[in-house]
Amino acid sequence: MESRIIGKLELDEARTRRDIARILASPASSTYSGYCFGTWNIYMLCNATGKTNDSTLHEFEGPGRFTTLGLKASYIMSVIKNNFRTDKMKWARAFLLRNGNIVPHRDYLEFGRPLTRIHLAIFTDESSMHSEEDEVFQMRKGEVWYLAAEKVHSAATLSNFARTVICMEFDLEPGVGPEAVFCQMSEVFASITPRLISREPLSVQELKAIYQLGDIITEQNYSDIVRLLSKVHFYKRAGAGDLFDWMIEIARRSANANLIDRATAFKRNCIESRCVHEHISVQ
């Protein structure tokens, strides 16, 4: 697994809760809502323009600008400015995930060169998980993670807990490790054992049952089946990207040409290739 813990920060509980409450009281972006089930809210803290409605990831010159929403979260901003190289930061967003999951995907497919993605865990719970390929892990409060967003990855919170993280994207020089996002690496870096999630293997019978969904899939229940299968790898030993091959095979068994096209386009957009502002919805 390329994703890893690169540090840990001690956060002031009261000031953190105050700022997060201010952020969550603001309108959330719906730009990527088609890729999520349940509640997945995105709040823009730093981007190319400083405008909160500038929410589609894209390439631009120079560092990002803090939005009005970001500036209102004074403590969170101080944590970012005091610990991270804002001269290299392009984007900063607050993510809230509750009772749902994000469809497995790869980021930066539309970029000439990928950014370096960092997550600072704010509020987490044992029901909150992340995945990279066939590994599943949990972030704990204050942990700073490098997320290998070019790999097939996902996230889920399978409870009513409002998992909240700060996601930052940095433009580092080629060949430089993610630890370079810190202002003073030696003061914040800590060697911490990650919490990996053990899961039972996906059995032959279970895989057969997945494929048999081809007998019942329709245009009307397509998204329900995607929602079901996109969570399988969080509790069974399977790859996050297996979802797409499962959906294509299920669609093929249904003999519905529209569903085959839909499943094929779904795989292409999420993990193979896409253009800026090209979104797809699984709802």
C-alpha positions as CSV (number, residue, x, y, z in Angstrom):
1,M,0.0,0.0,0.0
2,E,1.5,3.4,-1.0
3,S,-0.8,5.4,1.2
4,R,0.8,5.9,4.6
5,I,0.9,7.9,7.8
6,I,3.4,10.7,7.6
7,G,2.7,12.6,10.8
8,K,0.4,13.3,13.7
9,L,-0.9,16.7,15.0
10,E,-2.4,17.5,18.4
11,L,-5.6,19.4,17.8
12,D,-7.4,21.7,20.2
13,E,-10.7,20.0,20.6
14,A,-12.9,23.0,21.4
15,R,-11.4,25.2,18.7
16,T,-11.6,22.4,16.2
17,R,-15.2,21.8,16.9
18,R,-16.0,25.5,16.6
19,D,-14.4,25.8,13.2
20,I,-15.9,22.6,11.8
21,A,-19.3,23.7,12.9
22,R,-18.8,26.9,11.0
23,I,-17.7,25.0,7.9
24,L,-20.6,22.5,8.0
25,A,-23.1,25.3,8.4
26,S,-22.1,26.6,5.0
27,P,-23.5,25.3,1.6
28,A,-21.7,22.2,0.4
29,S,-20.5,21.6,-3.1
30,S,-22.4,19.0,-5.2
31,T,-19.8,18.7,-7.9
32,Y,-18.9,15.1,-7.2
33,S,-22.1,14.0,-5.5
34,G,-22.8,11.6,-8.4
35,Y,-19.9,9.4,-7.2
36,C,-21.3,8.9,-3.7
37,F,-24.0,7.2,-1.8
38,G,-25.3,8.6,1.5
39,T,-24.1,12.0,2.7
40,W,-20.8,13.2,1.2
41,N,-20.3,16.9,1.6
42,I,-17.4,18.9,0.2
43,Y,-16.5,22.4,1.5
44,M,-13.9,24.5,-0.4
45,L,-11.2,26.1,1.8
46,C,-8.5,26.8,-0.8
47,N,-8.6,26.7,-4.6
48,A,-7.4,28.6,-7.7
49,T,-9.8,31.6,-7.3
50,G,-10.7,31.9,-3.6
51,K,-14.3,31.4,-4.6
52,T,-16.3,28.7,-2.8
53,N,-18.1,27.6,-6.0
54,D,-14.7,26.8,-7.7
55,S,-15.0,23.1,-6.8
56,T,-13.9,20.9,-9.8
57,L,-10.2,19.9,-9.5
58,H,-8.1,21.4,-12.3
59,E,-4.6,22.5,-12.9
60,F,-3.5,26.1,-12.5
61,E,-0.3,28.1,-12.0
62,G,0.9,29.2,-8.6
63,P,-0.4,28.3,-5.1
64,G,-4.1,28.2,-4.2
65,R,-6.0,31.0,-2.5
66,F,-8.0,30.6,0.7
67,T,-11.7,31.0,0.3
68,T,-13.9,33.2,2.5
69,L,-15.1,30.0,4.1
70,G,-11.5,28.9,4.8
71,L,-10.7,32.2,6.4
72,K,-13.7,32.0,8.7
73,A,-12.2,28.8,10.1
74,S,-9.3,30.6,11.8
75,Y,-8.1,27.7,13.9
76,I,-8.1,25.2,11.1
77,M,-6.3,27.8,8.9
78,S,-3.7,28.3,11.6
79,V,-3.1,24.5,11.8
80,I,-2.6,24.4,8.0
81,K,-0.4,27.5,7.8
82,N,1.8,26.5,10.8
83,N,2.4,22.9,9.7
84,F,2.1,22.7,5.9
85,R,3.8,24.4,2.9
86,T,1.0,26.6,1.7
87,D,3.3,27.9,-1.1
88,K,3.0,24.4,-2.6
89,M,-0.7,23.9,-1.8
90,K,-3.2,24.1,-4.6
91,W,-6.4,22.9,-3.0
92,A,-7.8,22.4,0.5
93,R,-11.3,20.9,1.2
94,A,-13.2,19.7,4.2
95,F,-15.0,16.3,3.6
96,L,-17.9,15.0,5.6
97,L,-19.0,11.4,5.0
98,R,-21.9,9.8,6.9
99,N,-24.0,6.7,6.2
100,G,-22.5,6.1,2.9
101,N,-19.5,5.5,0.7
102,I,-17.6,6.9,-2.3
103,V,-17.4,4.8,-5.5
104,P,-13.9,3.5,-6.0
105,H,-12.0,5.7,-8.4
106,R,-8.6,7.2,-9.4
107,D,-7.9,10.9,-9.2
108,Y,-5.8,13.1,-11.5
109,L,-6.7,11.2,-14.7
110,E,-7.4,14.6,-16.3
111,F,-4.1,16.1,-15.1
112,G,-0.8,16.3,-16.9
113,R,1.0,15.5,-13.6
114,P,-0.7,14.3,-10.4
115,L,-0.7,16.3,-7.2
116,T,0.2,15.0,-3.7
117,R,-2.9,14.4,-1.6
118,I,-2.8,14.7,2.1
119,H,-5.5,14.0,4.6
120,L,-5.7,15.4,8.1
121,A,-8.2,13.3,10.1
122,I,-10.4,15.6,12.3
123,F,-13.3,13.4,13.5
124,T,-13.2,9.7,12.9
125,D,-14.8,6.5,14.0
126,E,-14.3,2.7,13.7
127,S,-17.1,2.7,11.1
128,S,-15.0,5.1,8.9
129,M,-12.7,3.4,6.5
130,H,-10.5,4.1,3.5
131,S,-9.2,1.8,0.9
132,E,-6.4,1.5,-1.6
133,E,-6.6,-1.3,-4.1
134,D,-7.2,-4.4,-1.9
135,E,-6.2,-2.9,1.4
136,V,-8.6,-1.2,3.9
137,F,-7.5,1.1,6.7
138,Q,-8.8,3.6,9.3
139,M,-7.5,7.1,10.0
140,R,-7.4,8.2,13.6
141,K,-7.8,11.7,14.9
142,G,-4.9,13.9,14.2
143,E,-3.2,11.5,11.9
144,V,-1.7,13.0,8.7
145,W,-2.0,10.6,5.8
146,Y,-0.5,10.6,2.3
147,L,-3.2,9.2,0.0
148,A,-2.0,7.6,-3.2
149,A,-4.9,9.0,-5.1
150,E,-3.7,7.7,-8.5
151,K,-4.4,4.2,-7.2
152,V,-8.0,2.9,-7.1
153,H,-9.3,4.0,-3.7
154,S,-12.5,4.7,-1.8
155,A,-13.9,5.7,1.5
156,A,-16.9,4.7,3.6
157,T,-18.6,5.6,6.9
158,L,-21.0,2.8,7.5
159,S,-22.8,4.5,10.4
160,N,-24.4,7.8,11.3
161,F,-21.1,9.2,12.5
162,A,-20.1,12.4,10.7
163,R,-16.5,11.5,9.6
164,T,-14.7,14.8,8.9
165,V,-11.2,15.2,7.3
166,I,-9.3,18.1,5.8
167,C,-8.0,17.1,2.3
168,M,-5.1,19.1,0.9
169,E,-3.4,18.8,-2.6
170,F,0.2,19.9,-3.0
171,D,2.2,20.4,-6.2
172,L,5.7,19.1,-5.2
173,E,8.7,18.7,-7.3
174,P,9.0,15.4,-9.2
175,G,10.7,12.7,-7.1
176,V,10.1,14.5,-3.8
177,G,8.4,12.5,-1.1
178,P,5.1,13.5,0.5
179,E,6.8,14.4,3.8
180,A,7.9,17.6,2.0
181,V,4.5,19.0,2.5
182,F,5.4,19.9,6.0
183,C,7.0,23.2,7.0
184,Q,9.3,21.5,9.5
185,M,9.1,17.8,9.0
186,S,11.2,16.8,12.0
187,E,8.8,18.4,14.4
188,V,5.6,16.8,13.1
189,F,6.7,13.5,11.7
190,A,6.0,10.4,13.9
191,S,6.4,6.7,13.2
192,I,2.9,5.4,13.8
193,T,1.6,1.9,13.0
194,P,-1.5,2.3,10.8
195,R,-4.7,0.6,11.7
196,L,-5.3,-1.9,8.9
197,I,-8.6,-3.8,8.6
198,S,-8.6,-7.5,8.4
199,R,-11.4,-9.1,6.2
200,E,-12.5,-12.5,5.3
201,P,-11.7,-13.6,1.7
202,L,-14.5,-13.3,-0.9
203,S,-15.5,-16.9,-1.5
204,V,-16.2,-18.6,-4.8
205,Q,-19.9,-18.9,-3.8
206,E,-20.1,-15.2,-2.9
207,L,-18.6,-14.2,-6.2
208,K,-21.1,-16.5,-8.0
209,A,-23.9,-14.7,-6.1
210,I,-22.6,-11.4,-7.3
211,Y,-22.6,-12.5,-10.9
212,Q,-26.2,-13.8,-10.5
213,L,-27.4,-10.3,-10.0
214,G,-27.4,-10.3,-13.8
215,D,-30.6,-12.1,-13.5
216,I,-32.4,-9.2,-11.8
217,I,-30.5,-6.0,-12.8
218,T,-32.6,-3.4,-14.6
219,E,-32.2,0.3,-15.4
220,Q,-34.2,1.0,-12.3
221,N,-32.1,-0.9,-9.8
222,Y,-28.7,-0.4,-11.4
223,S,-27.6,2.2,-8.9
224,D,-28.8,0.0,-6.0
225,I,-26.5,-2.8,-7.2
226,V,-23.6,-0.4,-7.6
227,R,-24.2,0.8,-4.0
228,L,-24.2,-2.7,-2.7
229,L,-21.2,-3.9,-4.5
230,S,-19.1,-0.7,-4.0
231,K,-19.0,-1.6,-0.3
232,V,-18.1,-5.3,-0.6
233,H,-14.3,-4.7,-0.4
234,F,-14.7,-3.0,3.0
235,Y,-15.8,-6.2,4.6
236,K,-14.5,-8.9,2.3
237,R,-11.0,-9.4,0.9
238,A,-11.4,-8.0,-2.6
239,G,-10.0,-5.2,-4.6
240,A,-11.7,-1.8,-4.7
241,G,-11.5,-1.9,-8.5
242,D,-13.2,-5.3,-8.7
243,L,-16.5,-3.4,-8.7
244,F,-16.2,-2.4,-12.3
245,D,-15.5,-5.8,-13.7
246,W,-18.4,-7.2,-11.6
247,M,-20.8,-4.6,-13.0
248,I,-19.7,-5.2,-16.6
249,E,-20.1,-9.0,-16.1
250,I,-23.5,-8.5,-14.4
251,A,-24.6,-6.2,-17.3
252,R,-23.4,-8.7,-19.8
253,R,-25.4,-11.5,-18.2
254,S,-28.5,-9.3,-18.3
255,A,-28.1,-9.1,-22.1
256,N,-29.2,-5.4,-21.8
257,A,-27.1,-3.4,-24.3
258,N,-27.8,-0.1,-22.4
259,L,-26.6,-1.5,-19.1
260,I,-23.4,-2.9,-20.8
261,D,-22.7,0.5,-22.2
262,R,-23.4,2.1,-18.9
263,A,-21.2,-0.2,-16.9
264,T,-18.4,0.2,-19.5
265,A,-18.6,4.0,-19.4
266,F,-18.7,3.8,-15.6
267,K,-15.4,1.9,-15.5
268,R,-13.7,4.2,-18.0
269,N,-14.7,7.4,-16.2
270,C,-13.8,6.2,-12.7
271,I,-10.5,4.5,-13.2
272,E,-9.3,4.7,-16.9
273,S,-9.7,8.2,-18.4
274,R,-11.8,11.3,-18.2
275,C,-11.6,15.0,-19.1
276,V,-11.9,18.0,-16.8
277,H,-15.5,18.7,-15.9
278,E,-16.5,15.2,-17.2
279,H,-18.6,13.7,-14.4
280,I,-20.7,10.6,-14.2
281,S,-23.6,9.8,-11.9
282,V,-24.3,6.4,-10.4
283,Q,-27.5,7.6,-8.7
